[in-house]
Amino acid sequence: MKTLVVTSILILSINTLFSQKEEYKEPSLPIDSTTKTITYSKVLSINASKDSLFKKGKSWFYTYFKNPTGVIREEDATNYKISGKHQIKVLNPPDKNKVQTMRGIVQYTVTTQFKDNKARIIVNEINLKETSYTPIEKWLDKTAPGFTTKNYYYLEQIDVEIKNLLKHFEDYMTKSQTPNKEDW
């Protein structure tokens, strides 16, 4: 009898151990109230003309992206707007051997706009690169077939990447351009 109880407890604990799935917490993402899509934006107040902000914004693209000419799709000096498309790799959670494989490529549009004393950056049109346009908002739909909380793991990676992009843009645009004393 004692052996039966111990065996039952052992089987139940092993079964529980293997049946546990990793649960991921839903990230807080900025959803646009009009389009109902995930949209990041930031407006900066900077004491400078729209011409100088536009030039600095263009310089930011060349500083931030490894291949800026491959990213920039529109450079409108008349309307003080630069937009481009970029992509990031999204990884699956680590397996039992701590190995991460690629889930896919996520693309997004980044747009910068400039006015006198203001700069704005918008990141939207975030989608999974597949044969057809697949918006990442589907990963938030709990009623979708095949929904898993693993989707939150992917969304968290995207959120971190885009927040880093916004932070870099803000830091770059707001830093003063004091010339190096050795540049003459």
C-alpha positions in Angstrom: 0.0 0.0 0.0 2.8 2.4 0.9 4.5 1.6 -2.4 1.3 2.4 -4.3 0.9 5.8 -2.6 4.6 6.7 -3.2 4.3 5.6 -6.8 1.1 7.6 -7.3 2.6 10.7 -5.8 5.7 10.3 -8.0 3.6 9.8 -11.2 1.5 12.8 -10.3 4.5 15.1 -9.7 6.2 14.0 -12.9 3.0 14.5 -14.8 2.6 18.0 -13.3 6.2 18.8 -14.1 5.9 17.9 -17.7 2.5 19.4 -18.2 3.5 22.8 -16.9 3.6 25.4 -19.7 5.5 28.6 -19.5 3.1 31.4 -19.0 4.0 34.9 -20.2 2.5 38.1 -19.0 0.6 40.4 -21.4 2.7 43.5 -22.2 1.2 46.9 -22.0 1.4 48.2 -25.6 0.3 51.6 -27.0 -2.9 50.9 -29.1 -4.0 53.8 -31.3 -7.6 54.7 -30.5 -8.5 55.4 -34.1 -6.7 52.6 -36.0 -6.7 50.0 -33.2 -3.1 49.1 -34.1 0.0 49.1 -32.0 1.5 52.6 -32.6 4.5 54.2 -30.8 5.0 57.9 -30.9 7.0 60.6 -29.2 6.9 64.4 -29.6 10.0 66.3 -28.6 10.2 70.1 -27.9 13.6 71.3 -29.1 14.7 74.8 -29.5 15.8 74.7 -33.2 14.5 75.5 -36.7 12.7 72.8 -38.7 15.6 72.9 -41.2 18.2 72.1 -38.6 15.9 69.5 -37.0 15.4 67.8 -40.3 19.1 67.6 -41.0 19.7 66.2 -37.5 16.9 63.7 -38.0 18.5 62.5 -41.2 21.8 62.2 -39.4 20.0 60.1 -36.7 18.8 57.6 -39.4 22.5 57.3 -40.5 23.6 56.9 -36.9 21.0 54.4 -35.7 20.5 52.0 -38.6 23.3 49.9 -40.0 22.0 50.3 -43.5 20.2 53.6 -43.6 19.9 53.8 -47.4 18.1 50.4 -47.2 15.8 51.7 -44.5 14.9 55.2 -45.8 12.0 55.1 -48.2 11.0 58.8 -48.3 13.0 61.9 -47.6 10.7 64.9 -48.1 12.7 68.1 -47.4 9.7 70.3 -48.4 7.4 68.8 -45.8 10.2 68.0 -43.3 9.5 64.3 -43.2 11.7 61.2 -43.4 10.2 57.7 -43.3 11.5 54.2 -43.7 11.0 50.5 -43.1 13.1 48.4 -40.9 12.9 44.8 -39.5 13.9 42.9 -36.4 14.4 39.3 -35.6 12.0 37.8 -33.1 13.2 34.7 -31.1 11.3 31.8 -29.6 11.6 31.3 -25.9 14.7 29.2 -24.9 14.2 25.4 -25.0 15.3 23.1 -22.2 18.9 23.4 -23.5 18.7 27.2 -23.4 18.8 27.4 -27.2 16.7 30.1 -28.9 15.5 29.7 -32.4 14.1 32.4 -34.7 10.3 32.9 -34.7 10.4 35.2 -37.6 11.1 38.7 -38.9 8.9 41.6 -37.8 8.8 44.7 -40.0 7.8 48.2 -39.0 7.5 51.7 -40.4 9.4 54.6 -38.7 8.4 58.2 -39.6 10.1 61.3 -38.4 8.5 64.8 -38.9 9.8 68.2 -38.0 8.4 71.7 -37.3 10.1 74.7 -35.8 11.0 73.7 -32.2 9.4 70.2 -32.5 10.3 66.7 -33.7 8.1 63.7 -33.8 8.7 60.0 -34.3 6.1 57.4 -35.1 6.6 53.7 -35.3 3.6 51.8 -36.7 2.5 49.2 -39.4 4.2 46.5 -37.3 3.8 43.2 -39.0 5.2 39.7 -39.2 6.9 39.1 -42.5 5.0 36.3 -44.1 3.6 35.7 -47.6 0.7 38.1 -46.8 0.6 41.1 -44.5 0.2 39.8 -40.9 -0.3 42.5 -38.3 1.1 41.6 -34.9 -2.1 42.7 -33.2 -3.3 39.2 -33.9 -1.0 38.0 -31.2 -3.1 39.9 -28.7 -6.4 38.2 -29.8 -7.2 35.7 -27.1 -10.1 34.3 -29.1 -7.9 33.5 -32.2 -7.3 29.8 -33.0 -3.9 28.8 -31.8 -3.6 31.6 -29.3 -0.9 31.1 -26.8 0.7 33.3 -24.1 4.0 32.7 -25.9 2.7 35.5 -28.2 3.4 37.9 -25.3 7.0 36.8 -25.3 7.3 37.9 -28.9 5.4 41.2 -28.3 7.7 41.9 -25.3 10.8 41.6 -27.6 9.3 44.0 -30.1 8.2 46.5 -27.4 11.8 46.6 -26.0 13.3 47.1 -29.4 11.0 49.9 -30.4 11.3 51.6 -27.0 15.1 51.5 -27.4 14.7 53.1 -30.9 12.5 55.9 -29.4 15.0 56.5 -26.6 17.9 56.7 -29.0 16.0 59.2 -31.2 15.2 61.4 -28.2 18.8 61.3 -26.9 20.2 62.0 -30.3 17.8 64.8 -31.1 18.1 66.5 -27.7 21.9 66.4 -27.2 23.6 69.6 -27.9 25.9 69.9 -30.8 28.8 71.5 -29.1 31.8 71.2 -31.5 34.8 69.3 -30.4 37.6 71.8 -29.4 40.0 69.9 -31.5 37.9 70.4 -34.6 39.0 73.6 -36.2 
